[in-house]
Amino acid sequence: TNDKVEQFIQDFLVRDVKVEVASNPEFLAQGTAVHDTLHAARIIIGTESKEAEAKLLAIYEPFNLPIVSVSRRSAEMIKYASNDFLALKISYMNDIANLCELVGADVQDVAKGMSYDARIGANFLNAGVGYGGSCFPKDTKALKFLANKVGYRLRTVEAGVAVNEAQKTVLFRKAADRLITFQNLKVAVLGLTFKPGTDDLREAPSLDNIKLLLEQGAEIYAYDPVGIKNYQRFYPEGKNLNGSITYVDTPEKALKDSSVCFIFTEWKEIKAVPPATYKALMKPALVYDGRNIHAVSEMQEAGVEYYSIGR
């Protein structure tokens, strides 16, 4: 990318000016960008000259953060390799979660035991319905494309992407087996964005599932504290495909008289819904939790038929 940018600049320069192109990738998470900037784990700068390197080092010196100075191509690869590794970690835990269900283990206990190993760490060990957003899907595709371009297959990344795509709809498939049909069934959907703290819907697991539900004729009542306005660009309120979708402003309104509930985002507003509320409002109380936000024992004690990931 940097080589192309440099060539583009050289092709269109109208004055004899020296222009340096550098790679300075960001590692920011949506919803915490300012914090991540000020408390970064490292700063990566990629340059092809000592002059450009010196200027970037001077810019970041006041931050008092670890700085890794490399070539431009290495800097780009650090960005892709970092994000793809995290995506792989998520897919690995989701694969393990699916196995846990089959052998009677609890993926949260497994993740806790793994997290004490400093070589593994505690981050990105939460099982769920897959990753979304702008970074992981884009960067896994980009690295696969780059590898294919030079005649190499990134089999680990390919496998991680395949696991993630299947994981997004794992709960829908379970519910379809349990219910046989969604035709004219009132379905509560709690959480639309790809993660809490943002209104971003890019590659959100809810999109895949709501499309399937609407195709099956479901009557969806959807709640999200910030994502509804954006979601209406994909699915306007009312009739859609073979079903319908109604947006509501509280989880309770979505749950009332619903026959099944899907949880796709772990918003605090959704976490705060007590097990007894599901039992009181739903008919019957059938919940598919894609983010493991509730304790299995508490949901069962409340009389909720409860399915989660890897437990």
ZIMOUR-V652423 format. One record per helix or strand of 2 or more residues. SS is the DSSP state (a for helix, b for strand). FROM is the first residue (numbers start at 1). TO is the last residue. Records with the same first field share a line. If there is no record, write none. Layout:
SS=FROM-TO / FROM-TO
This chain:
a=2-12 / 33-38 / 50-63 / 72-103 / 107-115 / 135-149 / 155-167 / 170-179 / 205-215 / 228-234 / 251-255 / 268-271 / 275-281 / 296-301
b=43-46 / 67-70 / 186-190 / 219-223 / 238-240 / 243-248 / 260-263 / 286-289 / 305-307
